């Protein structure tokens, strides 16, 4: 596997971040992926976010800013892209630990444990198959506190039944390396999650998989790179 996740992260320049909410969270989620942000994704985020929270792949910080976090929440932002980290930190409007880090690598021992870890629209930006992306679950599981939850959302691949708009975006984004999800399926995602967690829940809304996972399974070997 090519573990370089830079291509998916590099697209988020200060300019594209200014357009992100309108294009991705507004137009694309509703009309291309069939999973509206305000009606589906934001409530799912609010349902699972905990007091000690790790946000992986921070985007513009939209979900954290809208999550109505408790006053004593402790937030850590993790991303490869410094522009995304800066935008999310500013939008959050409260102290946060900022960590520039590749999610395909082990978490630093100095961070965590977390009550919740979120991966919203991260997996479909990573290279390789879901079997290879499963390395992410192995790395992040080590950062969960007892009773903690890893949760997120990802756009599924070609077999998910994309409409014309979605097919054009999928082809463009996969060709440019922004997405790496052409072969991603709900069944494969569930299989990878169950390798690393004893309790897994998934559902599909439009062409997006929403997932949550608890109780890390110890002793699982990391996937070969």
C-alpha positions as protocol buffer text, in pm:
chain_id: "A"
residue {
  index: 1
  type: UNK
  ca { x: 0 y: 0 z: 0 }
}
residue {
  index: 2
  type: UNK
  ca { x: 108 y: 352 z: -74 }
}
residue {
  index: 3
  type: UNK
  ca { x: 79 y: 501 z: 273 }
}
residue {
  index: 4
  type: UNK
  ca { x: 115 y: 856 z: 146 }
}
residue {
  index: 5
  type: UNK
  ca { x: -206 y: 1031 z: 247 }
}
residue {
  index: 6
  type: UNK
  ca { x: -76 y: 1370 z: 138 }
}
residue {
  index: 7
  type: UNK
  ca { x: -279 y: 1382 z: -186 }
}
residue {
  index: 8
  type: UNK
  ca { x: -614 y: 1377 z: -11 }
}
residue {
  index: 9
  type: UNK
  ca { x: -501 y: 1634 z: 246 }
}
residue {
  index: 10
  type: UNK
  ca { x: -323 y: 1870 z: 7 }
}
residue {
  index: 11
  type: UNK
  ca { x: -644 y: 1982 z: -167 }
}
residue {
  index: 12
  type: UNK
  ca { x: -743 y: 2183 z: 140 }
}
residue {
  index: 13
  type: UNK
  ca { x: -577 y: 2514 z: 72 }
}
residue {
  index: 14
  type: UNK
  ca { x: -697 y: 2837 z: 237 }
}
residue {
  index: 15
  type: UNK
  ca { x: -900 y: 2906 z: -79 }
}
residue {
  index: 16
  type: UNK
  ca { x: -1071 y: 2567 z: -97 }
}
residue {
  index: 17
  type: UNK
  ca { x: -1141 y: 2578 z: 276 }
}
residue {
  index: 18
  type: UNK
  ca { x: -1339 y: 2900 z: 222 }
}
residue {
  index: 19
  type: UNK
  ca { x: -1554 y: 2715 z: -32 }
}
residue {
  index: 20
  type: UNK
  ca { x: -1572 y: 2383 z: 154 }
}
residue {
  index: 21
  type: UNK
  ca { x: -1887 y: 2436 z: 359 }
}
residue {
  index: 22
  type: UNK
  ca { x: -2094 y: 2559 z: 66 }
}
residue {
  index: 23
  type: UNK
  ca { x: -1967 y: 2303 z: -188 }
}
residue {
  index: 24
  type: UNK
  ca { x: -1913 y: 1988 z: 20 }
}
residue {
  index: 25
  type: UNK
  ca { x: -2143 y: 2030 z: 319 }
}
residue {
  index: 26
  type: UNK
  ca { x: -2411 y: 2206 z: 120 }
}
residue {
  index: 27
  type: UNK
  ca { x: -2433 y: 2109 z: -245 }
}
residue {
  index: 28
  type: UNK
  ca { x: -2238 y: 1782 z: -265 }
}
residue {
  index: 29
  type: UNK
  ca { x: -2377 y: 1615 z: 46 }
}
residue {
  index: 30
  type: UNK
  ca { x: -2737 y: 1682 z: -52 }
}
residue {
  index: 31
  type: UNK
  ca { x: -2731 y: 1645 z: -431 }
}
residue {
  index: 32
  type: UNK
  ca { x: -2438 y: 1416 z: -508 }
}
residue {
  index: 33
  type: UNK
  ca { x: -2412 y: 1189 z: -205 }
}
residue {
  index: 34
  type: UNK
  ca { x: -2771 y: 1201 z: -82 }
}
residue {
  index: 35
  type: UNK
  ca { x: -2676 y: 1255 z: 282 }
}
residue {
  index: 36
  type: UNK
  ca { x: -2768 y: 1608 z: 393 }
}
residue {
  index: 37
  type: UNK
  ca { x: -2538 y: 1764 z: 649 }
}
residue {
  index: 38
  type: UNK
  ca { x: -2787 y: 1935 z: 881 }
}
residue {
  index: 39
  type: UNK
  ca { x: -3046 y: 1657 z: 877 }
}
residue {
  index: 40
  type: UNK
  ca { x: -2816 y: 1351 z: 900 }
}
residue {
  index: 41
  type: UNK
  ca { x: -2445 y: 1411 z: 956 }
}
residue {
  index: 42
  type: UNK
  ca { x: -2455 y: 1684 z: 1221 }
}
residue {
  index: 43
  type: UNK
  ca { x: -2707 y: 1499 z: 1442 }
}
residue {
  index: 44
  type: UNK
  ca { x: -2494 y: 1184 z: 1411 }
}
residue {
  index: 45
  type: UNK
  ca { x: -2189 y: 1382 z: 1524 }
}
residue {
  index: 46
  type: UNK
  ca { x: -2374 y: 1536 z: 1818 }
}
residue {
  index: 47
  type: UNK
  ca { x: -2502 y: 1193 z: 1923 }
}
residue {
  index: 48
  type: UNK
  ca { x: -2152 y: 1048 z: 1962 }
}
residue {
  index: 49
  type: UNK
  ca { x: -1913 y: 1330 z: 2054 }
}
residue {
  index: 50
  type: UNK
  ca { x: -1771 y: 1295 z: 2406 }
}
residue {
  index: 51
  type: UNK
  ca { x: -1609 y: 1524 z: 2660 }
}
residue {
  index: 52
  type: UNK
  ca { x: -1252 y: 1427 z: 2566 }
}
residue {
  index: 53
  type: UNK
  ca { x: -1264 y: 1428 z: 2188 }
}
residue {
  index: 54
  type: UNK
  ca { x: -1019 y: 1366 z: 1904 }
}
residue {
  index: 55
  type: UNK
  ca { x: -1116 y: 1510 z: 1564 }
}
residue {
  index: 56
  type: UNK
  ca { x: -928 y: 1332 z: 1283 }
}
residue {
  index: 57
  type: UNK
  ca { x: -935 y: 1507 z: 945 }
}
residue {
  index: 58
  type: UNK
  ca { x: -1069 y: 1838 z: 1071 }
}
residue {
  index: 59
  type: UNK
  ca { x: -1192 y: 2006 z: 750 }
}
residue {
  index: 60
  type: UNK
  ca { x: -1314 y: 2353 z: 843 }
}
residue {
  index: 61
  type: UNK
  ca { x: -1414 y: 2261 z: 1197 }
}
residue {
  index: 62
  type: UNK
  ca { x: -1784 y: 2275 z: 1103 }
}
residue {
  index: 63
  type: UNK
  ca { x: -1903 y: 1979 z: 1311 }
}
residue {
  index: 64
  type: UNK
  ca { x: -1717 y: 2079 z: 1625 }
}
residue {
  index: 65
  type: UNK
  ca { x: -1838 y: 2437 z: 1596 }
}
residue {
  index: 66
  type: UNK
  ca { x: -2199 y: 2320 z: 1560 }
}
residue {
  index: 67
  type: UNK
  ca { x: -2185 y: 2037 z: 1813 }
}
residue {
  index: 68
  type: UNK
  ca { x: -2282 y: 2240 z: 2119 }
}
residue {
  index: 69
  type: UNK
  ca { x: -1992 y: 2096 z: 2316 }
}
residue {
  index: 70
  type: UNK
  ca { x: -2001 y: 2094 z: 2694 }
}
residue {
  index: 71
  type: UNK
  ca { x: -1809 y: 2375 z: 2861 }
}
residue {
  index: 72
  type: UNK
  ca { x: -1553 y: 2132 z: 3005 }
}
residue {
  index: 73
  type: UNK
  ca { x: -1487 y: 1952 z: 2676 }
}
residue {
  index: 74
  type: UNK
  ca { x: -1124 y: 1881 z: 2582 }
}
residue {
  index: 75
  type: UNK
  ca { x: -1064 y: 1880 z: 2206 }
}
residue {
  index: 76
  type: UNK
  ca { x: -765 y: 1758 z: 2007 }
}
residue {
  index: 77
  type: UNK
  ca { x: -741 y: 1837 z: 1634 }
}
residue {
  index: 78
  type: UNK
  ca { x: -542 y: 1595 z: 1418 }
}
residue {
  index: 79
  type: UNK
  ca { x: -467 y: 1653 z: 1050 }
}
residue {
  index: 80
  type: UNK
  ca { x: -179 y: 1657 z: 803 }
}
residue {
  index: 81
  type: UNK
  ca { x: -280 y: 1991 z: 658 }
}
residue {
  index: 82
  type: UNK
  ca { x: -173 y: 2302 z: 855 }
}
residue {
  index: 83
  type: UNK
  ca { x: -433 y: 2519 z: 679 }
}
residue {
  index: 84
  type: UNK
  ca { x: -713 y: 2289 z: 792 }
}
residue {
  index: 85
  type: UNK
  ca { x: -579 y: 2280 z: 1146 }
}
residue {
  index: 86
  type: UNK
  ca { x: -560 y: 2660 z: 1162 }
}
residue {
  index: 87
  type: UNK
  ca { x: -910 y: 2704 z: 1018 }
}
residue {
  index: 88
  type: UNK
  ca { x: -1065 y: 2448 z: 1253 }
}
residue {
  index: 89
  type: UNK
  ca { x: -891 y: 2588 z: 1558 }
}
residue {
  index: 90
  type: UNK
  ca { x: -1006 y: 2939 z: 1480 }
}
residue {
  index: 91
  type: UNK
  ca { x: -1362 y: 2829 z: 1413 }
}
residue {
  index: 92
  type: UNK
  ca { x: -1381 y: 2619 z: 1728 }
}
residue {
  index: 93
  type: UNK
  ca { x: -1326 y: 2932 z: 1936 }
}
residue {
  index: 94
  type: UNK
  ca { x: -1192 y: 2751 z: 2243 }
}
residue {
  index: 95
  type: UNK
  ca { x: -857 y: 2606 z: 2350 }
}
residue {
  index: 96
  type: UNK
  ca { x: -762 y: 2289 z: 2165 }
}
residue {
  index: 97
  type: UNK
  ca { x: -455 y: 2072 z: 2127 }
}
residue {
  index: 98
  type: UNK
  ca { x: -335 y: 2077 z: 1766 }
}
residue {
  index: 99
  type: UNK
  ca { x: -152 y: 1778 z: 1624 }
}
residue {
  index: 100
  type: UNK
  ca { x: -11 y: 1767 z: 1271 }
}
residue {
  index: 101
  type: UNK
  ca { x: 5 y: 1394 z: 1217 }
}
residue {
  index: 102
  type: UNK
  ca { x: -56 y: 1121 z: 959 }
}
residue {
  index: 103
  type: UNK
  ca { x: -345 y: 902 z: 1074 }
}
residue {
  index: 104
  type: UNK
  ca { x: -180 y: 604 z: 904 }
}
residue {
  index: 105
  type: UNK
  ca { x: 97 y: 624 z: 1165 }
}
residue {
  index: 106
  type: UNK
  ca { x: 67 y: 531 z: 1536 }
}
residue {
  index: 107
  type: UNK
  ca { x: -80 y: 793 z: 1765 }
}
residue {
  index: 108
  type: UNK
  ca { x: 178 y: 968 z: 1981 }
}
residue {
  index: 109
  type: UNK
  ca { x: 185 y: 819 z: 2329 }
}
residue {
  index: 110
  type: UNK
  ca { x: 137 y: 1165 z: 2476 }
}
residue {
  index: 111
  type: UNK
  ca { x: -220 y: 1211 z: 2345 }
}
residue {
  index: 112
  type: UNK
  ca { x: -540 y: 1061 z: 2477 }
}
residue {
  index: 113
  type: UNK
  ca { x: -717 y: 865 z: 2597 }
}
residue {
  index: 114
  type: UNK
  ca { x: -1034 y: 995 z: 2433 }
}
residue {
  index: 115
  type: UNK
  ca { x: -1401 y: 941 z: 2500 }
}
residue {
  index: 116
  type: UNK
  ca { x: -1470 y: 988 z: 2129 }
}
residue {
  index: 117
  type: UNK
  ca { x: -1272 y: 986 z: 1806 }
}
residue {
  index: 118
  type: UNK
  ca { x: -1436 y: 1119 z: 1488 }
}
residue {
  index: 119
  type: UNK
  ca { x: -1342 y: 1043 z: 1126 }
}
residue {
  index: 120
  type: UNK
  ca { x: -1579 y: 1244 z: 911 }
}
residue {
  index: 121
  type: UNK
  ca { x: -1503 y: 1221 z: 538 }
}
residue {
  index: 122
  type: UNK
  ca { x: -1152 y: 1094 z: 599 }
}
residue {
  index: 123
  type: UNK
  ca { x: -1151 y: 732 z: 481 }
}
residue {
  index: 124
  type: UNK
  ca { x: -1260 y: 807 z: 126 }
}
residue {
  index: 125
  type: UNK
  ca { x: -964 y: 1046 z: 93 }
}
residue {
  index: 126
  type: UNK
  ca { x: -706 y: 782 z: 186 }
}
residue {
  index: 127
  type: UNK
  ca { x: -526 y: 571 z: -75 }
}
residue {
  index: 128
  type: UNK
  ca { x: -574 y: 197 z: -115 }
}
residue {
  index: 129
  type: UNK
  ca { x: -853 y: -49 z: -47 }
}
residue {
  index: 130
  type: UNK
  ca { x: -1059 y: -61 z: 270 }
}
residue {
  index: 131
  type: UNK
  ca { x: -858 y: -365 z: 372 }
}
residue {
  index: 132
  type: UNK
  ca { x: -550 y: -142 z: 364 }
}
residue {
  index: 133
  type: UNK
  ca { x: -725 y: 156 z: 523 }
}
residue {
  index: 134
  type: UNK
  ca { x: -814 y: -69 z: 817 }
}
residue {
  index: 135
  type: UNK
  ca { x: -474 y: 28 z: 955 }
}
residue {
  index: 136
  type: UNK
  ca { x: -640 y: 353 z: 1062 }
}
residue {
  index: 137
  type: UNK
  ca { x: -876 y: 168 z: 1296 }
}
residue {
  index: 138
  type: UNK
  ca { x: -587 y: -22 z: 1451 }
}
residue {
  index: 139
  type: UNK
  ca { x: -395 y: 300 z: 1516 }
}
residue {
  index: 140
  type: UNK
  ca { x: -688 y: 495 z: 1658 }
}
residue {
  index: 141
  type: UNK
  ca { x: -825 y: 215 z: 1873 }
}
residue {
  index: 142
  type: UNK
  ca { x: -522 y: 258 z: 2098 }
}
residue {
  index: 143
  type: UNK
  ca { x: -637 y: 611 z: 2180 }
}
residue {
  index: 144
  type: UNK
  ca { x: -985 y: 525 z: 2308 }
}
residue {
  index: 145
  type: UNK
  ca { x: -1067 y: 544 z: 2676 }
}
residue {
  index: 146
  type: UNK
  ca { x: -1269 y: 257 z: 2829 }
}
residue {
  index: 147
  type: UNK
  ca { x: -1625 y: 296 z: 2702 }
}
residue {
  index: 148
  type: UNK
  ca { x: -1512 y: 532 z: 2427 }
}
residue {
  index: 149
  type: UNK
  ca { x: -1645 y: 538 z: 2071 }
}
residue {
  index: 150
  type: UNK
  ca { x: -1484 y: 578 z: 1730 }
}
residue {
  index: 151
  type: UNK
  ca { x: -1737 y: 713 z: 1481 }
}
residue {
  index: 152
  type: UNK
  ca { x: -1753 y: 874 z: 1141 }
}
residue {
  index: 153
  type: UNK
  ca { x: -1886 y: 892 z: 789 }
}
residue {
  index: 154
  type: UNK
  ca { x: -1737 y: 807 z: 451 }
}
residue {
  index: 155
  type: UNK
  ca { x: -1853 y: 824 z: 90 }
}
residue {
  index: 156
  type: UNK
  ca { x: -1887 y: 476 z: -59 }
}
residue {
  index: 157
  type: UNK
  ca { x: -1753 y: 365 z: -396 }
}
residue {
  index: 158
  type: UNK
  ca { x: -1886 y: 288 z: -741 }
}
residue {
  index: 159
  type: UNK
  ca { x: -2117 y: 7 z: -627 }
}
residue {
  index: 160
  type: UNK
  ca { x: -2316 y: 240 z: -399 }
}
residue {
  index: 161
  type: UNK
  ca { x: -2547 y: 353 z: -681 }
}
residue {
  index: 162
  type: UNK
  ca { x: -2430 y: 707 z: -746 }
}
residue {
  index: 163
  type: UNK
  ca { x: -2645 y: 945 z: -947 }
}
residue {
  index: 164
  type: UNK
  ca { x: -2507 y: 1126 z: -1250 }
}
residue {
  index: 165
  type: UNK
  ca { x: -2373 y: 1416 z: -1046 }
}
residue {
  index: 166
  type: UNK
  ca { x: -2205 y: 1180 z: -801 }
}
residue {
  index: 167
  type: UNK
  ca { x: -2052 y: 964 z: -1074 }
}
residue {
  index: 168
  type: UNK
  ca { x: -1890 y: 1267 z: -1233 }
}
residue {
  index: 169
  type: UNK
  ca { x: -1750 y: 1388 z: -902 }
}
residue {
  index: 170
  type: UNK
  ca { x: -1629 y: 1037 z: -814 }
}
residue {
  index: 171
  type: UNK
  ca { x: -1448 y: 1001 z: -1145 }
}
residue {
  index: 172
  type: UNK
  ca { x: -1285 y: 1344 z: -1115 }
}
residue {
  index: 173
  type: UNK
  ca { x: -1182 y: 1314 z: -751 }
}
residue {
  index: 174
  type: UNK
  ca { x: -1046 y: 960 z: -785 }
}
residue {
  index: 175
  type: UNK
  ca { x: -851 y: 1056 z: -1097 }
}
residue {
  index: 176
  type: UNK
  ca { x: -689 y: 1348 z: -917 }
}
residue {
  index: 177
  type: UNK
  ca { x: -612 y: 1146 z: -605 }
}
residue {
  index: 178
  type: UNK
  ca { x: -843 y: 1355 z: -387 }
}
residue {
  index: 179
  type: UNK
  ca { x: -1053 y: 1042 z: -327 }
}
residue {
  index: 180
  type: UNK
  ca { x: -933 y: 683 z: -316 }
}
residue {
  index: 181
  type: UNK
  ca { x: -1271 y: 517 z: -271 }
}
residue {
  index: 182
  type: UNK
  ca { x: -1382 y: 367 z: -604 }
}
residue {
  index: 183
  type: UNK
  ca { x: -1385 y: 15 z: -457 }
}
residue {
  index: 184
  type: UNK
  ca { x: -1509 y: 100 z: -107 }
}
residue {
  index: 185
  type: UNK
  ca { x: -1823 y: -90 z: -1 }
}
residue {
  index: 186
  type: UNK
  ca { x: -2036 y: -100 z: 312 }
}
residue {
  index: 187
  type: UNK
  ca { x: -1962 y: -470 z: 360 }
}
residue {
  index: 188
  type: UNK
  ca { x: -1585 y: -416 z: 341 }
}
residue {
  index: 189
  type: UNK
  ca { x: -1606 y: -126 z: 585 }
}
residue {
  index: 190
  type: UNK
  ca { x: -1799 y: -339 z: 831 }
}
residue {
  index: 191
  type: UNK
  ca { x: -1548 y: -621 z: 794 }
}
residue {
  index: 192
  type: UNK
  ca { x: -1255 y: -395 z: 872 }
}
residue {
  index: 193
  type: UNK
  ca { x: -1426 y: -239 z: 1173 }
}
residue {
  index: 194
  type: UNK
  ca { x: -1511 y: -581 z: 1315 }
}
residue {
  index: 195
  type: UNK
  ca { x: -1146 y: -682 z: 1295 }
}
residue {
  index: 196
  type: UNK
  ca { x: -1064 y: -414 z: 1549 }
}
residue {
  index: 197
  type: UNK
  ca { x: -1381 y: -357 z: 1755 }
}
residue {
  index: 198
  type: UNK
  ca { x: -1623 y: -592 z: 1931 }
}
residue {
  index: 199
  type: UNK
  ca { x: -1925 y: -362 z: 1894 }
}
residue {
  index: 200
  type: UNK
  ca { x: -1994 y: -210 z: 1552 }
}
residue {
  index: 201
  type: UNK
  ca { x: -2296 y: -28 z: 1408 }
}
residue {
  index: 202
  type: UNK
  ca { x: -2334 y: 93 z: 1047 }
}
residue {
  index: 203
  type: UNK
  ca { x: -2603 y: 239 z: 829 }
}
residue {
  index: 204
  type: UNK
  ca { x: -2607 y: 383 z: 480 }
}
residue {
  index: 205
  type: UNK
  ca { x: -2775 y: 711 z: 395 }
}
residue {
  index: 206
  type: UNK
  ca { x: -2764 y: 785 z: 25 }
}
residue {
  index: 207
  type: UNK
  ca { x: -2411 y: 696 z: -81 }
}
residue {
  index: 208
  type: UNK
  ca { x: -2259 y: 763 z: 263 }
}
residue {
  index: 209
  type: UNK
  ca { x: -2181 y: 508 z: 534 }
}
residue {
  index: 210
  type: UNK
  ca { x: -2224 y: 621 z: 894 }
}
residue {
  index: 211
  type: UNK
  ca { x: -2044 y: 403 z: 1148 }
}
residue {
  index: 212
  type: UNK
  ca { x: -1965 y: 374 z: 1517 }
}
residue {
  index: 213
  type: UNK
  ca { x: -1739 y: 126 z: 1694 }
}
residue {
  index: 214
  type: UNK
  ca { x: -1665 y: 43 z: 2057 }
}
residue {
  index: 215
  type: UNK
  ca { x: -1463 y: -204 z: 2263 }
}
residue {
  index: 216
  type: UNK
  ca { x: -1130 y: -238 z: 2082 }
}
residue {
  index: 217
  type: UNK
  ca { x: -1020 y: -596 z: 2021 }
}
residue {
  index: 218
  type: UNK
  ca { x: -668 y: -634 z: 2159 }
}
residue {
  index: 219
  type: UNK
  ca { x: -397 y: -830 z: 1989 }
}
residue {
  index: 220
  type: UNK
  ca { x: -500 y: -771 z: 1628 }
}
residue {
  index: 221
  type: UNK
  ca { x: -195 y: -739 z: 1399 }
}
residue {
  index: 222
  type: UNK
  ca { x: -169 y: -425 z: 1190 }
}
residue {
  index: 223
  type: UNK
  ca { x: -237 y: -475 z: 818 }
}
residue {
  index: 224
  type: UNK
  ca { x: 73 y: -511 z: 605 }
}
residue {
  index: 225
  type: UNK
  ca { x: 166 y: -192 z: 422 }
}
